[in-house]
Amino acid sequence: MSNWTTANIPDQTGRLAIVTGSTGGTGFETALELARKGAEVIIAARNATRGEDALRRIRRAVPGASVRFEALDLARHASVTAFADRLLAEGRPVHILVNNAGVMMLPTREVTVDGFEMQLATNYLGHFALTARLLPLLKAGRARVVQLSSIAHRKGRIAFDDLNHERGYKPWPVYGQSKLAMLMFGLELDRRSAAHGWGLTSVAAHPGYARTGLIANGPLVKSPIARAGLNLVFRPLIEPLISHSAAAGALPILMAATEPTVTGGAYIGATRMNELKGPPGPAKAEPQALDAAAAARLWDVIEAMLGVRFG
């Protein structure tokens, strides 16, 4: 389906969708299109001010949209637990969970209040715990669960002896590890759902190189010289050639979340220019992402690390 667009999204009326990190970028575009198709959408993010702004923008674009904000800081285990507890108390089946939120290439090592490295915690650990805690609602909704990976997973390696990168922190390898872990999580969740009869369809997606604010968190823009080069040369002259808009970057996510022909264990991404941009379709997972033994080992390590269990 090389010409897949938002017009291909089936009617989502009566379905409940959660999109993490959806106050901007591809997350916002994903939430917007799900709302446009009739889903009830939960904007799950840290910043309430940005959350309210996202609600206003969606309601302006989609009058009558069923959308609400719920506070969720994926870097704080207590926040993940509180968010899940609120949803569990409501008891409503969840039909779509898009684990989208992330931070990218933090220039120096940061540690969460729970003692975890920030990129690993935000991009992966928080989503792992969230999915585990919401499992009863996901099973009730026979949910489609989408894990956000990245082409950066190609260079990722799981440092089992130092997952929190306490030694030799470097922004890119740590980011790559977190996105490799998300891809492995998506594939392993589908294997375990099939084995245990959870009824989930677990898939992974990546947006290609989408023009969002995510890169602004990285080391490229921390010095005045780098910022000047970024704004004067890279952004206007080079970036448009190798990237696409946030709305285009959301298409692989939306395809993964809604396309009936997408089956469990799929990986969807941009399909042109080495998957940097272009229409959505099957993406290439590197061999380390397909290592089922490593994925099972990582799953068990993370369950023990976080004190959460599936099933």
Phi, psi and omega per residue, in radians:
M1 nan 1.183 -3.036
S2 -1.213 -0.259 -3.137
N3 -1.868 0.440 -3.087
W4 -1.139 2.279 3.111
T5 -2.362 -3.096 3.104
T6 -1.096 -0.374 3.092
A7 -1.125 -0.356 -3.141
N8 -1.475 -0.134 -3.119
I9 -1.223 2.160 3.102
P10 -1.157 2.823 3.065
D11 -0.995 2.297 -3.093
Q12 -1.928 0.250 -3.127
T13 -0.994 2.325 3.115
G14 1.496 0.035 -3.122
R15 -1.860 2.496 3.127
L16 -1.810 2.194 -3.116
A17 -2.141 2.444 3.041
I18 -2.045 2.232 3.092
V19 -2.187 1.997 3.140
T20 -1.404 2.612 3.110
G21 1.058 0.725 -2.972
S22 -1.874 0.472 3.061
T23 -1.509 -0.158 3.129
G24 -2.820 3.077 3.032
G25 1.047 -2.578 -3.097
T26 -1.152 -0.515 3.106
G27 -1.117 -0.768 3.104
F28 -1.098 -0.798 -3.127
E29 -1.086 -0.631 3.087
T30 -1.132 -0.832 3.129
A31 -1.080 -0.723 -3.141
L32 -1.036 -0.836 -3.081
E33 -1.242 -0.589 3.061
L34 -1.133 -0.725 3.085
A35 -1.123 -0.694 3.136
R36 -1.067 -0.524 -3.132
K37 -1.586 0.127 3.003
G38 1.774 -0.037 3.128
A39 -1.236 2.642 2.888
E40 -1.487 2.152 -2.980
V41 -2.039 2.304 3.016
I42 -1.780 2.062 3.017
I43 -1.443 1.888 -3.062
A44 -1.894 1.902 -3.041
A45 -2.756 2.994 -3.071
R46 -1.349 -0.748 -2.896
N47 -1.669 1.958 -3.083
A48 -1.166 -0.616 3.128
T49 -1.113 -0.823 3.092
R50 -1.161 -0.571 3.097
G51 -1.103 -0.791 3.115
E52 -1.125 -0.629 3.088
D53 -1.130 -0.730 3.099
A54 -1.069 -0.710 3.104
L55 -1.073 -0.770 3.141
R56 -1.076 -0.741 -3.112
R57 -1.161 -0.698 3.127
I58 -1.173 -0.763 -3.124
R59 -1.178 -0.529 3.074
R60 -1.199 -0.684 -3.134
A61 -1.382 -0.536 -3.084
V62 -2.277 1.430 3.123
P63 -0.953 2.314 -3.125
G64 1.473 0.114 3.137
A65 -1.053 2.455 3.070
S66 -1.657 1.717 -3.028
V67 -2.574 2.472 3.114
R68 -2.537 2.810 3.112
F69 -1.789 2.426 2.999
E70 -2.329 2.279 -3.115
A71 -1.189 2.300 3.111
L72 -2.685 2.006 3.038
D73 -1.916 1.834 -3.043
L74 -1.205 -0.237 3.112
A75 -1.535 0.013 3.131
R76 -2.177 1.998 -3.084
H77 -1.043 -0.634 3.135
A78 -1.110 -0.631 3.127
S79 -1.202 -0.707 3.089
V80 -1.069 -0.778 -3.140
T81 -1.108 -0.768 -3.123
A82 -1.122 -0.744 3.104
F83 -1.044 -0.863 -3.123
A84 -1.093 -0.693 3.140
D85 -1.088 -0.673 3.108
R86 -1.110 -0.743 3.131
L87 -1.194 -0.710 3.121
L88 -1.111 -0.629 3.110
A89 -1.137 -0.608 3.072
E90 -1.195 -0.618 3.050
G91 1.314 0.265 -3.097
R92 -1.553 2.384 3.088
P93 -1.040 2.474 3.055
V94 -1.799 2.235 -3.054
H95 -1.753 -0.487 3.126
I96 -2.418 2.235 2.999
L97 -2.176 2.033 3.113
V98 -1.910 1.865 -3.132
N99 -1.503 1.458 -2.931
N100 -1.801 -0.530 -2.970
A101 -1.030 2.599 3.118
G102 -2.997 2.822 2.967
V103 -2.155 2.734 -2.977
M104 -2.350 2.208 2.972
M105 0.902 0.908 3.060
L106 -1.038 2.230 -2.966
P107 -1.163 -0.509 3.087
T108 -2.206 2.709 -3.102
R109 -1.184 2.195 3.057
E110 -2.060 2.622 -3.084
V111 -2.151 2.406 3.127
T112 -1.325 3.001 3.105
V113 -1.096 -0.375 3.127
D114 -1.588 -0.006 3.067
G115 1.587 0.247 -3.124
F116 -1.803 2.605 3.057
E117 -1.058 2.406 -2.905
M118 -1.121 -0.744 -3.126
Q119 -1.159 -0.766 3.103
L120 -1.065 -0.756 -3.075
A121 -1.175 -0.836 -3.067
T122 -1.263 -0.799 -3.028
N123 -1.346 -0.551 -2.962
Y124 -2.235 -0.997 -3.033
L125 -1.037 -0.772 -3.140
G126 -1.088 -0.694 3.124
H127 -1.232 -0.626 3.076
F128 -1.059 -0.856 -3.130
A129 -1.130 -0.702 -3.138
L130 -1.078 -0.817 -3.125
T131 -1.102 -0.707 3.123
A132 -1.091 -0.787 -3.079
R133 -1.252 -0.505 3.127
L134 -1.542 0.027 -3.017
L135 -0.912 -0.737 3.123
P136 -1.024 -0.671 3.140
L137 -1.309 -0.597 3.091
L138 -1.180 -0.716 3.091
K139 -1.120 -0.722 -3.134
A140 -1.105 -0.570 -3.141
G141 -1.634 0.036 -3.034
R142 0.767 1.001 -2.857
A143 -1.274 2.697 2.860
R144 -1.627 2.117 -3.132
V145 -1.990 2.163 -3.071
V146 -2.013 2.124 3.067
Q147 -1.755 2.284 -3.123
L148 -1.519 2.012 3.037
S149 -1.824 -2.712 -3.067
S150 -2.895 2.745 2.989
I151 -1.089 -0.301 3.082
A152 -1.145 -0.267 3.113
H153 -1.106 -0.355 -3.102
R154 -1.041 -0.608 3.138
K155 -1.709 0.053 -3.090
G156 -1.362 2.576 3.029
R157 -2.432 2.457 3.116
I158 -1.491 1.973 -3.123
A159 -1.520 1.395 -3.074
F160 -1.031 -0.481 -3.128
D161 -1.497 -0.094 -3.118
D162 -2.823 1.056 -3.080
L163 -1.031 -0.573 -3.114
N164 -1.545 0.106 3.086
H165 0.810 0.973 3.055
E166 -1.302 -0.285 3.141
R167 -2.052 2.250 2.989
G168 1.086 0.807 -3.129
Y169 -1.034 2.276 3.003
K170 -2.381 2.311 -2.999
P171 -0.976 -0.849 -3.038
W172 -1.176 -0.866 3.129
P173 -1.043 -0.629 -3.139
V174 -1.221 -0.715 3.059
Y175 -1.091 -0.787 3.122
G176 -1.041 -0.686 3.093
Q177 -1.066 -0.766 -3.086
S178 -1.127 -0.651 -3.116
K179 -1.391 -0.531 2.973
L180 -1.118 -0.750 3.132
A181 -1.065 -0.673 3.121
M182 -1.156 -0.695 3.101
L183 -1.150 -0.780 3.093
M184 -1.073 -0.664 3.110
F185 -1.079 -0.820 -3.141
G186 -1.036 -0.740 -3.131
L187 -1.246 -0.709 -3.127
E188 -1.227 -0.635 3.091
L189 -1.072 -0.668 3.111
D190 -1.175 -0.703 3.103
R191 -1.086 -0.753 -3.090
R192 -1.271 -0.602 3.073
S193 -1.077 -0.765 3.120
A194 -1.129 -0.693 -3.088
A195 -1.219 -0.606 -3.028
H196 -1.841 0.008 3.107
G197 1.234 0.614 -3.121
W198 -1.332 -0.357 3.090
G199 1.375 0.256 3.134
L200 -1.527 2.711 2.912
T201 -1.989 1.804 -3.076
S202 -1.762 2.178 -3.120
V203 -2.360 2.958 3.077
A204 -2.238 2.766 -3.139
A205 -2.615 2.755 2.970
H206 -2.432 2.600 -3.028
P207 -1.580 0.097 -2.961
G208 1.222 -2.634 3.059
Y209 -1.704 1.609 3.139
A210 -1.657 2.437 -3.130
R211 -1.393 1.644 3.134
T212 -2.273 -3.090 3.113
G213 -1.443 0.019 -3.042
L214 -1.084 -0.724 -3.105
I215 -1.123 -0.400 -3.122
A216 -1.146 -0.311 3.097
N217 -1.448 -0.083 -2.992
G218 -1.683 3.139 -3.040
P219 -1.272 -0.237 -3.104
L220 -1.106 -0.410 -2.988
V221 -2.052 0.358 -3.051
K222 -1.531 -0.422 3.113
S223 -1.810 2.657 3.124
P224 -1.014 -0.677 -3.138
I225 -1.147 -0.786 3.128
A226 -1.107 -0.710 -3.136
R227 -1.120 -0.720 3.125
A228 -1.109 -0.792 3.119
G229 -1.083 -0.691 3.133
L230 -1.089 -0.821 -3.040
N231 -1.365 -0.536 -3.060
L232 -1.610 -0.500 -3.049
V233 -2.071 -1.026 -2.990
F234 -1.141 -0.923 -3.057
R235 -1.055 -0.887 -3.078
P236 -1.373 -0.482 -2.971
L237 -1.875 -0.649 -3.019
I238 -1.803 -0.813 -3.046
E239 -0.962 -0.759 -3.130
P240 -1.039 -0.441 -3.104
L241 -1.351 -0.451 -3.013
I242 -2.058 0.178 -3.063
S243 -2.418 3.074 3.007
H244 -2.445 3.063 -3.030
S245 -1.218 2.902 3.053
A246 -1.072 -0.653 3.121
A247 -1.119 -0.719 3.081
A248 -1.178 -0.655 3.109
G249 -1.147 -0.432 3.122
A250 -1.343 -0.318 -3.068
L251 -1.052 -0.771 3.080
P252 -1.076 -0.601 3.121
I253 -1.151 -0.812 -3.132
L254 -1.147 -0.679 3.092
M255 -1.093 -0.784 3.126
A256 -1.089 -0.595 -3.046
A257 -1.452 -0.406 -2.950
T258 -2.316 -0.384 -3.024
E259 -1.203 2.085 -3.072
P260 -1.051 -0.498 -3.093
T261 -1.426 -0.158 3.084
V262 -1.347 2.187 -3.079
T263 -1.855 2.885 -3.142
G264 -0.979 2.465 -3.127
G265 1.494 0.054 3.128
A266 -1.330 2.752 3.057
Y267 -2.301 2.047 -3.017
I268 -2.004 2.396 3.121
G269 -2.710 -3.044 2.988
A270 -1.194 2.674 -2.945
T271 -2.105 0.090 -3.137
R272 -2.161 2.832 3.114
M273 0.896 0.945 -3.140
N274 1.015 0.632 3.098
E275 1.224 0.368 3.052
L276 -1.353 -0.581 -3.069
K277 -2.698 3.118 3.073
G278 1.883 3.097 -3.092
P279 -1.164 2.786 -3.100
P280 -1.360 2.624 3.096
G281 3.139 -2.999 -3.133
P282 -1.013 2.355 3.116
A283 -1.898 2.844 -3.115
K284 -1.672 2.126 3.026
A285 -1.651 2.293 -3.141
E286 -1.247 2.776 -3.073
P287 -0.950 -0.650 -3.120
Q288 -1.141 -0.430 3.093
A289 -1.335 -0.379 -3.075
L290 -1.674 0.075 -3.127
D291 -1.352 1.690 -3.051
A292 -1.127 -0.613 3.127
A293 -1.145 -0.753 3.107
A294 -1.144 -0.667 3.126
A295 -1.130 -0.704 3.108
A296 -1.170 -0.685 3.096
R297 -1.108 -0.786 -3.138
L298 -1.085 -0.743 3.116
W299 -0.969 -0.864 -3.105
D300 -1.142 -0.678 3.113
V301 -1.100 -0.759 -3.084
I302 -1.247 -0.673 3.058
E303 -0.999 -0.776 3.137
A304 -1.183 -0.713 -3.129
M305 -1.085 -0.734 -3.052
L306 -1.627 -0.261 -3.091
G307 1.234 0.564 3.085
V308 -2.143 2.694 3.113
R309 -2.416 2.516 3.028
F310 -1.510 2.502 3.017
G311 1.364 nan nan
